[in-house]
Structure formats: structure tokens, C-alpha cells
Amino acid sequence: MRFVVIGGDAAGMSAASLARRRDSRLEIIVLEQTFDVSYSACGMPYNIADPERSMDDLVVREAKVFRDKLGLDLRLGHRVTAVDPGQKQVTGVNVSGESFTVGYDSLLLATGASPVVPELPGAETDGVQVLKSLEQGRDVKESLIKRAVKRVVIVGMGYIAMEMADVLRARGIAVDMVKPRSRLLPWLDEQLAAEVYQELEKNRVGVYAGHEPKRIERTASGLKCVCPDLELDGEMVLLAVGVKPNSELAAAAGIELGAEGAVAIDGSMRTSHPDVYAAGDCAEARHLVTGRKAWFPLALVANRGGRVAAENVTGGKAVLEGIVGTAVFKVFDLEVARTGITAGDAAEYGFDPVSVTITSQSKAHAHPGSWPILVHMVGDRLSGRLLGAQMVGREGAAHRINALAVALHNKMQVSGFAETDLAYAPPFGPVWDPTLIAARQLLKKMQKDK
């Protein structure tokens, strides 16, 4: 039996490693087009913050370990160009330009996602960067030094854009952020988004939402991002407008695509071809709040999906029940967290949403070092079910969101969450945790509006 994996990062190497542990006799071939495997892509912005730190510090396990200790046939510099489910084989080209063909009994597509590059004239100009792979992280880090960068223009205002604004300012580099849409973070409640905006302004980040970049020009001193009513100069332009699933191989092979163009899968990670699985940033998942398929390219989802695929390839009956879209990021001194769906999304999915936003404290009243924490919570008026939550604060938001994620996984009612027995001690929060306050206020509003 031969198990072939295309892609050597989170989902791919999780799958290959678990498959080996479950079946010592299984032939496992991993085809990775780059020369990096098993690394923490989420840590790249923070690595860039330290000029002395090697980007290779983010490698969790080197290729040699997978080969020598797990006996995996890990082939770096091997780019797959086609998948043939009928013949059960993949073809491609290696770094030397030589063609290869590999047959399989089971195949895992773990091809990840790629940065979205806007259709801007000048987007391919030297000095315009993206950040997704480890090699791209090396390029960004080296370019900051090589170009003696003093100002960066970031196109986009998502997670990576926010984190990069933070780390670049820590290096003394001026930052301007620009995007076409007028809302800073359209998925975040406006009151919470205003806190993020103030944090950016306080740290002297130029925020230009509502300005659509039209082109990037080379100038005598560097680069210029040109909008109809705005021009922003810098030695580097970082494109951080999001990512897209690498599902082209699947589509060309006749494998069905699903949410947002990601590979369609069932709970066992199987695609429309029963011997082909997909996991990680290239694949969709079932959203447990809406019951529909969704695409969330996040690290834990990728690792979970890879493990489920491996169990099924080796004779198990594992299922990935689904996700609730939990995510956090840090921007300067703020923690921003989310889980579930927004009120706007809830209305589109047929719920009758009710939402509240409350302000509480990260520690007990009068305890030293307490900071405000804002909690936005959404529930369904008809069923009483909790649908989602968001938090912003200088401390306590990132870990508090996990309790709400667990509640969403278990389809809890707002009334049920409001009565949960959460821990209390003055250094960690008030007697009534901010999440409990939000739940109680939301429950009152839901009952009042009936």
C-alpha cells in the first residue's frame, strides 16, 4: 500500500507522521515543491521583528528527522503538476527539471493556500512582497535590511497586515496601511474595531481605509502606491489582502470544489474521489454554527484535518465534526479574538440575530493593572442559541474566547452559558467574568425583544 501526500507543511506532515505511527509497513511518499517542511508560518511576523533571529528557528521538525526517524520518503523540490484519479497517479517536475510520475493507493491533497495578489499594475515590481511561505518570510526579512527600509506601505488590513504593522513599528519602520473598503475590519463589531483603529493611530500607523490602490510605481527613492486621491511612498510594499486555496490541481483532476473554491470534502476528509483526501488550507470544513461548509485557513484546522485523513487511510473511521471559526491576533498591546458568526452573517443564514456589546475589566475591581475588555456577543432570538462572540482588550481576550468556542461546539444556549461556573480570582477577572456579563445582557435583550 502506498500513501502519497502532496504538501509538506501542517496538514501534510501531520498526516504522514500519524500514518507512519499507525502503520509501520505503509509506504509513505511526501512531495513538497519547496525546501521547507513542518514550520510555524504564524510565527513569521514575530520572527521578522528580531533582525538577529534566523527564520529557520520556525522549523518545527527538519526533513532529516522525518526521513531518519519516521522512515518517510520525503522528496523536496518536487512540484506536482497533475493528478490523475483514474490512473491513481500524480505527475510533476523536480528542481532539476526532471519529470516524475508516482502512483498511489491513497492520496492526500495538502497543497495549502497562496497569497492573493491584486491585479495592480506594478504588483510584480521588485520590492513588492507577500508573506505566506517560509521562503517569502526570508525574502521580506532580508529585503528590510538590504533596502535599508524606513517606510513600508501595507495593502490590506487583515490579520497578517495588523501583525506586520506591529512588528515593523517595533523595528522603527514607519507604516502606512491602505485598503479599498471603508471598514477597518468588516467582520468586527464597530465599537471593537474603533479600539483597534485607536491602537494603530496611537502607534503612529497611517490608516487609509476607503482608498483603492490603482498601481504601484517605482520612484527614485523606492516605491509608490497610487490611489485616485492618495499616494503613499515607501521602500517596500507588502501585499496582505488575504489568501486563496490552492485547489487548481483538484479542479483540473475533476475533483469537486466547494466553499470559496476550496476542495470539497466530507467529514472523513474524502473528496469526490474516494481514494483522494484533502486537508489544510486547500480544503473546506463544516461550520458547526451554520451547519454549512466554510473555508477557514487556520493552523489547528489543518493539523486536525491531516490527522483525520491519516486515520482513515490506515483503516480507521475518524471524522472531523467541524469548526466554529475561532481566531485571535495581536496588534501592539491589543488582543483581538473571534469565534462563531457575526450578526450580519446570522441574518443571511436564516437566524434572527440579537447582539450586545459590553465593556468590563480584565481583573477585579480596584485590582492593580486592570484594563478594559470589550465583549460583543450574538445570539438567536428564536432558538436562544449562542451564535458568536468577539473580544478586544489588552489582556484576557485571547484565552477567554476559548470558553465561547467550546460553547459553540456544544451548541449551547445563551441562557446556559450565562450560568456556567467560570473560575474567579481578582488577578484574573471580576466575579462576573466579562463573558458572563455579556451573556446575561444578551439574554435580557433577547427576552425583551420577543
N, C-alpha and C positions, 0 to 999 in steps of 0.2 A: 504493500500500500504506500502511495506517495501523496503527501500533503504539500502543496505549493502555496506560498504566501507572497503576494505582491505588495511590497511596502515594509520597511523595517523600523518603523517608529512605534508609538504606543500600542495601537491595536495589533499590528503585525507581530511584534516581538512578544507581546503578552500571549497571543495565540500560539506562537511557535514554542515558547517556553513551557506553557501548560500542556500542550500536546505531547511534548517530549516527556514530561513528568508522568503523564497518564499512559503513555505507550512507548516503551524503550526501543521497540523494534520498528516503529514507524519511520519511513524515510521523509525527512522534512527539508524542503528547499525554500530559502527566502531570497527573493530577488529585489534588491534595492538599487535604485538608479543613482543615488548619491554615494558618498563615502562615510556617512554618519548614520548611526543607528541608536535607538533607545536613549534619547536625550530629552531634557526638560525644556521644551520650547517656551513654556510660560515664564521661565526664568530669564529669558534673553534680555528684556528691558533692564532688569536689575543687574545683570552681568555687565551690560553696557555702561551702567552708572560708574563702574570701577575700571579705570583705564588699565590698571595693573593686572587685572584678573583675566585668565585665559578663558575664552569661550568654551574650550574643551572641558572646563570644570562642570559643564551642564550635562555631560555624557554620564548616564546612569550606569551603563554596563557596556564595556568595549566589545567590538566584534570578536576579538580573540576569545573572550570568555564564553560567548555563545557557541563558538566552534569547538573549543577545547573541553569545556566542562559539560556542555549540553549535547555536543555532537551534532549541531545543526550545520547544514550545508548553506552557509550564508554567503551569498555572492553580491559583492558591492560593485557599483559601476555597471549594473545590468538594468537597462531600461526596457520594460515590456512595451511593445508597440501594438500587440493584438492578442485577443483572447478568442479561442475557438471552442465554445462549449460542445459542439457536435463531435469534434475530434478529441476533445478533452486535452487540449494543449495550448501553450502560450508561446508566442514568438517575440523576439526583440533583438536588441543590439547592445554589445558591451562597450566599455570605454575605449577599447582598441578598434572599434568599428566592425567587429566580427558579429555576424548574425548567430542567433541561438534559437533552439526550439526545445521546450521542456513539456513533457506530458504530465498529467496529474490524474489522481483518483478523486481528490477533493481540492478545491481551490478557494483561497480567501483573498478578496479584494480589500486591501488596506491602504489604498492609494492616497488617503488624506485629502487636504484642501489646499488651494493656492490663493495668493493674494489677488484681489480684484484690482486690475489696472484700468483706471478710467480712460476712455477714448479721448485723450487730450493730446493735441499736437505738442511734441516735445517731451512726452512721458518717457521716451526711451533715451533721453539725454543723459550723458554721464553726470553723475551726481544726484540723479533721481533714484531713490531707494525704496524697497519694500522689505518687510520683516515677517517671515514665516518659518523658513528653514534655518538650520544652524549655519549653513554657509552664508545665507543672507545676513544673519546676525554678525558673522565675522566681517562681511563687507561693510556693514554700517559702522561697526566699531573701528575698523581700520581707516575708513574714509573720514571719520571725525578728526583723526589725528593727521592724516595725510593732507587733508584740505584745510587744516587749521580752522575748523568750523567755529564760527562765532554766533551764527544765527541759522535756525532751521525753520522751514515752513512745513507744517504738518497738514496734509489734505485729509480731512476726516476727523471725527470726534468720538470714536468708539473706544472700546477697552484698551487696545494697544496704543491708540493715539493719546489717551489720557496718561497711561503709564509712561510712555516715552516723553511726554511733556514734563512729567515729574522728574525723570532721571536726567534729562538734558539740562533742566534748570539746576539740578544738583551739581552738574559739571560746569556751571557758569555760562551756559549757552542760552542765548535769547531764543524764544519760541513764539511763533505765530501759528494759530490753528484756523483753518478755513473749511467751510462746507456749504453746499447749496441750500440745504433745508434750514429753516429759521429756528427750529427747536434744537437745543444743545444735545439732549439725549431723549429722543422721542418716546422711548418706552418707559421713561422715568417720570413719576408724578412731578408736576411743575414746581411745587414747593420744594421738593427734594432736589430737583435739577437746579433750582436757584442757589442752593447751598454749594453745589459743585461749581457753578459759574463764579460765585464769590470767592471760592477757594483758588480757582485759576487766576482770577484778577488779583487777588492778594499776593500771589506768587509771580506777578508780572508776566503772565502769559497773555498774548494778544488773542482774543476770541472773536472770530468773524463768521458767525453763523448767518446764513442767508445770502452768502456771496458765492456764486458759482464759478469755479475755476474754468477758464476757457483755453488756456495754453500755458506752457512753460517755456520760457526763453532763456538762452544763455546770454549773460552780460559780461562786461569787462571784469567785474568783481565776483561773479558767481552765477546764480540763477534767479529768475524772477517768475513768480506765479501770478498770472494776469487774470483778473476778473473784470467784468464790464465796468465796475465802479471802484475797483480796488487793485493795487499792485503790491505784492509782498516780496521782499528780497531776502535771499539767504545763500549760504554756500552749499546747502543741501536741502532737497525737498523729499520728505518722507510721505509716501502714499499709504494711507492707513484707512481705507474706506470699507474694509471688510474682506471676507474670503468667500470662495465658491468651492463646492465639492468637485474633486477630481473624478468625475464619473464618465469621462469620454470613452475609456476602454469598455466599460459596461454597455454603454449605449451602442457603440459600434458592433458589439457582440450580440446585440438583440436582447440584452438583459433589461428588464423594465426599470424605469426611473420613477421616483416618487416626489416627496416633498422638496420643493425648491431645487429640483434637478438632482437630488441625491439618489443613490441606488436604493430601490425599493426592497425591503426585507420583511420577513415575518419575525415573530419573537425568538425563533431559534437562530436568527441571523442569515437564514437561507434567502437567496434571491429567487427570481422567477425560474432559474435553472437549479434543480435540486442539489447538484453537486458543487454549486458555486455559492459561497458565502460572502458577505460584506460586513465590515465593521469599521468604526472610527469616523473620521471627519468626512469620508466619502459616502456614508450611509445615513439613512433616516432612522427615526425611532418613534415609538408610540408615546404620545404625551398623555400622562395619566389624568390630567385635569380635564382636557377636552375629549379624550378618547380617540383623537385623530393622529395621523402621522405628522411629524415635525422634524426639523433639522436643527440640531444644536451641536456645533463642532467644539466640544469641550473634552478635556483630558480624561476625566473619570468615565465619561460615557464611552470613550474609545477603549480604555482598558477593560471595562466591564464587557463590552461587545466582543473584544478579542477573546476573552476567556470563555464566553458562552459559545462562540464558534468552535473553539478548540475542544470543548467538552463534547459537542455534538459530532465533530469529525472523528473523535475517538470512541464513539459508541454511547455517549451519554444522551440525556434528554433535558438539557438545560434551556431555560427561557429567560430572556431579558424582558421583564414585565413592562418596563418603560422608564420615562424620565419626567421631571417636573420643571426642567429649565433653571436649575439653581446655579447662580454665578455671582462672583464677587470681584471687585478690583479696588486698588488703592490709587488715589490721586493726591499727592502731597500728604496732608495729615488726615484726609478723609477716607473712610471705608464706605464703599457703595456696594449694596447687596440686593439681590432679587431672587425670587422663586415664584413659580406659577405663572399666571397670566395677568394682563392688565385689564382694567375696566373696559377699555375700548375693545380689546380682543374678546372679552367675555360677551359683550353685546353681539359681536359678529358671530360667535359660536352658539347663540341662542339662549344664553343665560340672561337673567335680569339683575345686572350688577349693582351693588351698592358699595361705596368706598368711603373711607375716612383717613385723615392724616392727623397724627397726634405728635406732640413734642414732649419728651420725657427726659430723664437723665441717665447717664451711663452708670452712675453709682448712687448710693443712698443719699437722701437729703443731708446737706451740710458735711458730707464726707469729702475730704480733700481730693482735688484732682478730678472732680466730676465734670462731664461735658454733656451738652445737649445731644440727644439722639432722636431723629425723626423716623417715624414708622408710618408707612402707608399700607393699608390692608383692604382687600377686596373680597366680598362675599356674594353669594347668590340669594336674592330675596326669596325666591320661590322654594328652594330646597333647604336653605340655611347653610349650605356648604361653603367652606373656605375655598377661595379660588386663587389667591396670590398675595404676595406681600413684597414690599421694598423697604430698605432702610438706608439711612445716611447718618454717619456720626464719626467722631474722632476715635472712638473706641467702642467695641461691643457689637457693632453691626455685622461684621463678617461671620462671627460664630453664632450669634443669635438667629441668623437666617436659617440655620440648620434645623432648629426645632420646628420651624414652619414648613421646611421641606419634608420632614418626617410626617407632619400632619397632612400635607397634601398627598404624600404617597399612600396614606391610610384613609384618604377621603373624609377627613374629619369635618364635623360641623363647626361653625364659628362658636356656637354655644359650648361645644365640647372642649375646644381649645381654650376658651376663656376660663375653664375650670381645671386646667392641668396644674399639676403640683410641681412648679418650677423651683429651682434652688434659690435661696436668698442669703446674702451676707452683704453688709454695707460696702465693702470694697468692690463688689461685682455688680451691684444694681440695687434699685429700690425694692421695697417689699413687694409692690406690684410691679413686676417686670414690664418694661415698655411694650413688649408684645402682648401681654395680658391686658394692659390698658387699652391698646388699640382694638383688641378683640372685643372687649366689653363695650367700647364706644361704637364699634361697628354693629354689634348685636342690638344695641339700643336703637340705632338708626334703621336697621333692617325691620325691627318690630314696629317702630313708629310709622314707617312708610307703608306698612301693609294695609 
